[in-house]
Amino acid sequence: MLKLLIRLFALLCVAVLAACSDIAADPALEVYLVRHAEKTTEQTDPGLTEAGKARAELLAEKLTDAGIDRIHSSDYVRTRDTAAPLAKRLGLDVELYDPRDLPTLAAQLQAEGGTHLVVGHSNTTPQLTELLGGDGGAPIVEATEYDRLYRVSVDADGEVTSELIRFGE
């Protein structure tokens, strides 16, 4: 009987340690960053083209199961419309931020933790990636490049990992 109790206790300890290691592996902060999808040629606050709308839907498909808690967008039609399909799927509001004040947004994200999507622009997305400790890579080609999706993860010890994911055509 004593041997059985010892074995059960040992199994319980192994299960607890395994559960704790899974918890420790979760990032304290995970941020997905993307430039808005393809925009129209309107001069003032352009919306999305049909290709842009399709890309926004593809982004929503890709991130539906990513555990996104919050969605942030600059206050432009093209960025809000890029965020909208995922927000609708997840039942989240799109929160607006000032793209001219990225250090404040980076500090807010770091303080809050959780999993976020930030929709920005060709110049702000790599810059915010770098402010979070990730690799912004080469400048985004303004006229043609809409397929970058950055993921920056910060663990509980502050260690940052980042990756660049391409999506769509």
Secondary structure, DSSP 8 states (H G I E B T S, - for coil): -HHHHHHHHHHHHHHHHHHHHHHHHS-SEEEEEEE---B---SSS--B-HHHHHHHHHHHHHHTTTT--EEEEESSHHHHHHHHHHHHHHT--EEEE-TT-HHHHHHHHHHH-EEEEEEE-TTHHHHHHHHTTS---S---TTT---EEEEEEE-TT--EEEEEEE---
